[in-house]
Amino acid sequence: MKLNKELSKGSHGLILLKLLSLRDMYGYELVQEMARRSEGVFSMSQGSLYPLLHTLESRGEITSYLQSDSGRERRYYRLTDTGHAVLAEQEQEWARYTRAMGLILEGGTS
């Protein structure tokens, strides 16, 4: 079951940075890995993926390079040092957010 589009939309950048922290990947591979790791909850169309990748690249968080695989040239994406720093910051922010939401949804502290 997929999440409400508005709920998941803001998470895609963080998800891509996290996936690229594991290894370099090409576009279709990122989409597949996102769906696999989230058990199908998170998904992304190619039409949404590439503009986001271009944004991350323009901010210096990722870089890309071409590589031939089995005679087919693919554009791979790699996390930069800046991307690693942004990812660490966003992971901390996400942890604070999910903790706060958990407190509210569970009734908060007394």
TAQUIHU-V343105 format. One record per pair of residues at least 6 apart in sequence whose C-alpha atoms are under 7 Angstrom apart, sorted by the first residue. I is the first residue (numbers start at 1). J is the second residue. If there is no record, write none. Layout:
# TAQUIHU-V343105
I;J
I;J
This chain:
# TAQUIHU-V343105
1;40
1;41
2;40
2;41
2;42
3;41
14;87
14;90
17;79
17;83
17;87
18;87
20;78
20;79
21;79
24;76
24;77
24;78
25;76
25;77
26;74
26;75
26;76
26;77
31;43
31;44
34;42
34;43
35;41
35;42
35;43
56;62
57;63
60;82
61;79
61;80
61;82
61;83
62;77
62;78
62;79
62;80
62;83
63;77
63;78
63;79
63;80
64;75
64;76
64;77
64;78
65;75
65;76
65;77
66;73
66;74
66;75
66;76
67;73
67;74
67;75
68;74
103;109
